[in-house]
Amino acid sequence: MLSVSESQVWDALEIGPQWILRETEDVTLAETALLRREHTPTPNSAPVRPSMTTGSLVARPSMPTAETPSAPFEGAHSMRASANPAHLRPTTPIQPVTPVTPQPAKLEMDPALAQAIPNADWGSLEALAKTCSCCSMSKSRQHVVFAEGGPGVRIALVGEAPGSEEDLQGIPFVGKSGQLLTQMLESVGVERNRDIAIMNVLKCRPPGNRNPAPTEVNCCVAFLRRQLALVRPDVILIMGRFAVQSLLQVGPEVTIGSCRGRVHEVTVGDLTTKAIVTYHPSYLLRSPDAKAKAWEDLVLFKHAIADAGITLEKLTQ
């Protein structure tokens, strides 16, 4: 058998004492017990190993003793006793790292531009919009999509942002969504280029038709509010959630469905006007099942026009 110190080294190395049965005849239990007593070391005696010729068990060669460990395993037993030995522990406590959420760069309109917008007439306002570089969309746009129509009408329509076709032509609501809008307006007697001024919250197309950032919306809202102050509509048709957020001043959690079906009031400067909320034509093209609800909104829009005392030529013919 091994001594206590040898056993500790073997245990530290996680190999432990191992014995191999010798291919000889079995011995009795009494002989085995006697063999163990004969080779049990006393406190002051040197360790005695089982004879390689006596008994029926053969011992494996012994490993270095604990008193003289080999260099690679020095201190192995103490490392096992502690999962985090002293020489591996950090000298200073590890401080938790607080994740930092990157904040978007604050966009600020040029002070001269911000001062000019509230006093601009329609033509001057369009010229200011075409030279605006408040946000990065000014670098990717093809055209500033200012409006279709202008002062002199009593109805306005506010959408969200130009798409690819609008960006190429510089006109709001063209392409398939524009065709659908024309049909929607004509169904209640409103004719484009005569009865209504059409504009978007954003004057430039967001790259890839992505959702605009709040800071980008803030840059364009100043132009939109001045447009509405100049047109002074009696009724506004609001299409899309970014238009709803900008004009009704509600948060992004508010849905179109929760706002439609009733008449709202929109205040721009000294102007307070009626507003109807409905789905954007591009959404209706993707979700044709919503067209029935959009038709209900258009009927409400038609009643608001009549309540405002607006006479439409197509309705009187």
C-alpha positions as CSV (number, residue, x, y, z in Angstrom):
1,M,0.0,0.0,0.0
2,L,1.0,3.6,-0.4
3,S,1.9,5.9,2.4
4,V,-0.4,8.8,3.4
5,S,1.8,11.4,1.6
6,E,2.0,9.3,-1.5
7,S,-1.7,8.7,-1.5
8,Q,-2.2,12.5,-1.3
9,V,0.0,13.1,-4.4
10,W,-1.8,10.4,-6.4
11,D,-5.1,11.8,-5.3
12,A,-4.0,15.4,-6.3
13,L,-3.1,14.1,-9.7
14,E,-6.6,12.4,-9.9
15,I,-5.1,9.0,-10.7
16,G,-5.2,7.4,-7.2
17,P,-3.7,4.0,-6.2
18,Q,-4.4,1.4,-8.8
19,W,-3.9,-2.3,-8.4
20,I,-3.8,-5.0,-11.1
21,L,-5.0,-8.5,-10.5
22,R,-2.1,-11.0,-11.0
23,E,-2.9,-14.0,-13.1
24,T,-2.3,-16.6,-10.4
25,E,-4.5,-18.6,-8.1
26,D,-6.7,-16.7,-5.7
27,V,-5.7,-16.2,-2.1
28,T,-7.9,-16.5,0.9
29,L,-9.3,-13.4,2.7
30,A,-7.1,-14.2,5.7
31,E,-4.0,-14.2,3.6
32,T,-5.0,-10.9,2.0
33,A,-5.6,-9.4,5.5
34,L,-2.2,-10.7,6.7
35,L,-0.5,-9.3,3.7
36,R,-2.0,-5.8,4.4
37,R,-0.9,-5.9,8.0
38,E,2.6,-6.9,7.1
39,H,3.0,-3.9,4.8
40,T,1.2,-1.3,6.8
41,P,3.9,1.3,7.7
42,T,4.4,2.5,11.2
43,P,4.7,6.3,11.9
44,N,8.5,6.2,12.0
45,S,9.1,3.6,9.3
46,A,9.8,4.1,5.6
47,P,6.9,3.2,3.3
48,V,7.0,-0.4,2.3
49,R,5.7,-1.5,-1.1
50,P,4.0,-4.8,-1.7
51,S,6.4,-7.5,-2.9
52,M,6.4,-8.1,-6.6
53,T,6.6,-11.8,-5.8
54,T,4.5,-12.2,-2.7
55,G,0.7,-12.4,-2.7
56,S,-1.7,-12.1,-5.6
57,L,-1.7,-8.3,-6.1
58,V,1.0,-6.4,-8.1
59,A,1.5,-2.7,-7.4
60,R,2.1,-0.1,-10.1
61,P,5.4,1.8,-9.8
62,S,5.1,4.6,-7.3
63,M,4.9,8.3,-8.2
64,P,7.1,11.0,-6.6
65,T,6.3,11.6,-2.9
66,A,4.6,14.7,-1.7
67,E,7.8,15.8,0.0
68,T,9.6,16.0,-3.3
69,P,7.0,16.7,-6.0
70,S,8.0,17.0,-9.6
71,A,8.1,20.6,-10.8
72,P,5.1,20.6,-13.2
73,F,2.8,19.4,-10.4
74,E,4.1,21.4,-7.5
75,G,1.2,22.5,-5.3
76,A,-1.3,20.3,-7.1
77,H,-3.0,19.2,-4.0
78,S,-3.6,22.7,-2.7
79,M,-4.9,23.8,-6.2
80,R,-7.5,21.1,-6.0
81,A,-8.5,22.0,-2.5
82,S,-9.4,25.5,-3.7
83,A,-11.3,26.1,-6.9
84,N,-9.8,29.6,-7.0
85,P,-6.2,29.5,-5.7
86,A,-4.8,32.6,-4.2
87,H,-2.2,33.2,-6.9
88,L,-5.0,33.1,-9.5
89,R,-7.4,35.5,-7.7
90,P,-7.7,39.1,-9.0
91,T,-5.9,41.6,-6.9
92,T,-8.8,44.1,-7.2
93,P,-12.6,43.3,-7.5
94,I,-14.0,43.1,-11.0
95,Q,-16.5,45.9,-11.5
96,P,-19.6,45.1,-13.6
97,V,-19.7,46.8,-17.0
98,T,-22.8,48.9,-17.6
99,P,-23.8,48.7,-21.3
100,V,-24.0,52.1,-23.0
101,T,-26.8,52.7,-25.4
102,P,-25.5,54.9,-28.3
103,Q,-27.5,58.1,-28.6
104,P,-28.3,59.5,-32.0
105,A,-26.6,62.7,-33.0
106,K,-28.8,65.7,-32.3
107,L,-29.9,67.3,-35.5
108,E,-30.3,71.1,-35.3
109,M,-31.6,73.2,-38.1
110,D,-29.5,76.2,-39.2
111,P,-30.6,79.1,-37.1
112,A,-31.0,81.3,-40.1
113,L,-33.2,78.7,-41.8
114,A,-35.3,78.2,-38.6
115,Q,-35.9,81.9,-38.4
116,A,-36.8,82.3,-42.1
117,I,-39.4,79.5,-42.2
118,P,-42.2,81.1,-40.0
119,N,-42.1,84.2,-42.2
120,A,-41.8,82.7,-45.6
121,D,-44.5,82.8,-48.3
122,W,-45.3,79.7,-50.3
123,G,-42.7,80.3,-53.0
124,S,-40.0,81.2,-50.5
125,L,-40.8,78.3,-48.3
126,E,-40.4,75.9,-51.3
127,A,-37.0,77.5,-52.1
128,L,-35.9,77.1,-48.5
129,A,-36.9,73.4,-48.5
130,K,-34.9,72.7,-51.7
131,T,-31.8,74.0,-50.0
132,C,-32.3,72.4,-46.6
133,S,-29.5,70.2,-45.4
134,C,-30.7,69.6,-41.8
135,C,-30.3,65.9,-42.0
136,S,-28.5,63.2,-44.0
137,M,-31.5,62.6,-46.3
138,S,-30.5,65.8,-48.1
139,K,-27.4,63.9,-49.4
140,S,-29.3,60.9,-50.9
141,R,-32.4,62.6,-52.3
142,Q,-33.0,63.2,-56.0
143,H,-35.7,65.9,-55.5
144,V,-37.3,67.7,-52.6
145,V,-41.0,66.7,-52.7
146,F,-42.6,69.9,-51.5
147,A,-46.3,69.7,-52.3
148,E,-49.0,69.4,-55.0
149,G,-51.3,72.4,-55.0
150,G,-51.1,75.3,-52.5
151,P,-53.0,78.1,-50.9
152,G,-56.4,78.9,-52.3
153,V,-58.0,75.6,-51.5
154,R,-59.9,74.6,-48.3
155,I,-58.9,70.9,-48.1
156,A,-55.4,69.5,-47.3
157,L,-54.0,66.0,-47.3
158,V,-50.9,65.1,-45.3
159,G,-49.0,61.9,-45.9
160,E,-45.8,60.4,-44.5
161,A,-42.8,60.5,-46.8
162,P,-41.9,60.4,-50.5
163,G,-41.2,57.0,-52.1
164,S,-38.9,56.2,-55.0
165,E,-41.3,57.5,-57.7
166,E,-42.0,60.7,-55.7
167,D,-38.2,61.2,-55.3
168,L,-37.6,60.9,-59.0
169,Q,-40.5,63.2,-60.0
170,G,-40.6,65.6,-57.1
171,I,-44.4,65.2,-56.8
172,P,-46.2,63.6,-53.8
173,F,-48.3,60.4,-54.3
174,V,-47.4,59.2,-57.7
175,G,-47.0,55.6,-58.9
176,K,-49.4,52.9,-57.8
177,S,-50.1,54.5,-54.4
178,G,-50.8,57.8,-56.2
179,Q,-53.2,56.1,-58.6
180,L,-55.1,54.6,-55.7
181,L,-55.2,57.9,-53.9
182,T,-56.6,59.7,-56.9
183,Q,-59.4,57.1,-57.1
184,M,-60.1,57.4,-53.3
185,L,-60.4,61.2,-53.6
186,E,-62.6,61.1,-56.7
187,S,-64.9,58.6,-55.0
188,V,-66.0,61.5,-52.6
189,G,-65.9,64.2,-55.3
190,V,-62.4,65.6,-54.5
191,E,-60.2,66.3,-57.6
192,R,-56.4,66.6,-57.4
193,N,-54.8,69.8,-58.7
194,R,-58.0,71.7,-58.0
195,D,-59.7,71.0,-54.7
196,I,-56.9,69.9,-52.4
197,A,-53.3,70.6,-51.4
198,I,-51.2,67.5,-50.9
199,M,-48.0,67.3,-48.9
200,N,-46.0,64.9,-46.8
201,V,-44.5,65.3,-43.3
202,L,-41.0,64.5,-44.8
203,K,-39.8,66.4,-47.8
204,C,-37.1,63.9,-48.7
205,R,-37.2,60.2,-49.3
206,P,-35.7,58.1,-46.5
207,P,-33.0,55.8,-48.1
208,G,-34.5,52.4,-48.9
209,N,-37.9,53.7,-47.8
210,R,-36.9,53.0,-44.1
211,N,-38.8,54.6,-41.3
212,P,-37.6,58.1,-40.5
213,A,-35.8,58.9,-37.3
214,P,-37.6,61.2,-34.8
215,T,-34.8,63.8,-35.4
216,E,-35.4,63.7,-39.1
217,V,-39.1,64.2,-38.6
218,N,-38.4,67.2,-36.4
219,C,-36.4,68.8,-39.2
220,C,-39.3,68.6,-41.6
221,V,-42.2,69.4,-39.3
222,A,-41.3,73.1,-39.4
223,F,-41.9,73.2,-43.1
224,L,-45.2,71.2,-42.8
225,R,-46.6,73.6,-40.1
226,R,-45.8,76.6,-42.2
227,Q,-47.4,75.0,-45.3
228,L,-50.6,74.4,-43.3
229,A,-50.5,77.9,-41.9
230,L,-50.4,79.3,-45.4
231,V,-53.1,77.0,-46.9
232,R,-55.4,77.3,-43.8
233,P,-57.5,74.3,-44.7
234,D,-60.9,73.7,-43.1
235,V,-60.5,69.9,-43.3
236,I,-57.3,67.7,-43.3
237,L,-57.1,64.1,-44.3
238,I,-54.2,62.5,-42.4
239,M,-52.7,59.3,-44.0
240,G,-50.2,57.2,-42.2
241,R,-48.9,56.9,-38.7
242,F,-46.0,59.4,-38.9
243,A,-48.5,62.0,-40.1
244,V,-50.7,61.1,-37.2
245,Q,-47.9,61.4,-34.7
246,S,-46.8,64.8,-36.1
247,L,-50.2,66.4,-36.4
248,L,-52.1,64.8,-33.5
249,Q,-48.9,64.9,-31.3
250,V,-49.3,61.3,-30.0
251,G,-46.7,58.7,-29.3
252,P,-45.5,55.9,-31.6
253,E,-47.6,53.4,-29.6
254,V,-50.8,55.0,-31.0
255,T,-52.1,53.1,-34.0
256,I,-54.1,54.2,-37.0
257,G,-56.9,51.9,-36.0
258,S,-57.3,53.7,-32.6
259,C,-57.5,57.1,-34.3
260,R,-59.8,56.5,-37.2
261,G,-63.6,56.7,-37.1
262,R,-63.9,60.1,-35.6
263,V,-63.2,63.8,-36.2
264,H,-60.1,65.3,-34.6
265,E,-59.0,68.8,-34.2
266,V,-55.5,70.0,-35.3
267,T,-54.0,73.3,-34.1
268,V,-51.3,75.0,-36.2
269,G,-50.4,78.4,-34.8
270,D,-53.7,80.3,-34.7
271,L,-55.4,77.8,-36.9
272,T,-57.7,75.0,-35.6
273,T,-59.1,72.7,-38.2
274,K,-60.9,69.4,-38.5
275,A,-59.0,66.2,-39.3
276,I,-59.8,62.7,-40.4
277,V,-57.4,59.8,-40.0
278,T,-57.1,56.9,-42.5
279,Y,-54.7,54.4,-43.9
280,H,-51.9,55.3,-46.3
281,P,-52.5,54.1,-49.9
282,S,-49.3,52.1,-49.9
283,Y,-50.6,50.2,-46.8
284,L,-53.9,49.5,-48.6
285,L,-52.0,48.1,-51.6
286,R,-50.3,45.6,-49.2
287,S,-53.5,45.0,-47.1
288,P,-56.5,45.2,-49.4
289,D,-58.8,43.9,-46.7
290,A,-58.4,47.3,-45.0
291,K,-60.0,49.1,-48.0
292,A,-63.5,48.7,-46.5
293,K,-62.4,50.6,-43.4
294,A,-60.7,53.2,-45.6
295,W,-64.0,53.7,-47.4
296,E,-65.7,54.4,-44.0
297,D,-63.0,57.0,-43.3
298,L,-63.6,58.6,-46.7
299,V,-67.4,58.9,-46.0
300,L,-66.5,60.6,-42.7
301,F,-64.1,62.9,-44.7
302,K,-66.9,63.7,-47.1
303,H,-69.3,64.6,-44.3
304,A,-66.6,66.8,-42.7
305,I,-66.2,68.7,-46.0
306,A,-69.9,69.3,-46.2
307,D,-70.1,70.4,-42.5
308,A,-67.4,72.9,-43.3
309,G,-69.6,74.4,-46.0
310,I,-67.2,73.4,-48.8
311,T,-68.9,72.9,-52.2
312,L,-67.2,70.6,-54.6
313,E,-67.8,71.0,-58.3
314,K,-68.2,67.3,-58.9
315,L,-70.8,67.0,-56.3
316,T,-72.9,69.8,-57.7
317,Q,-72.9,68.5,-61.3
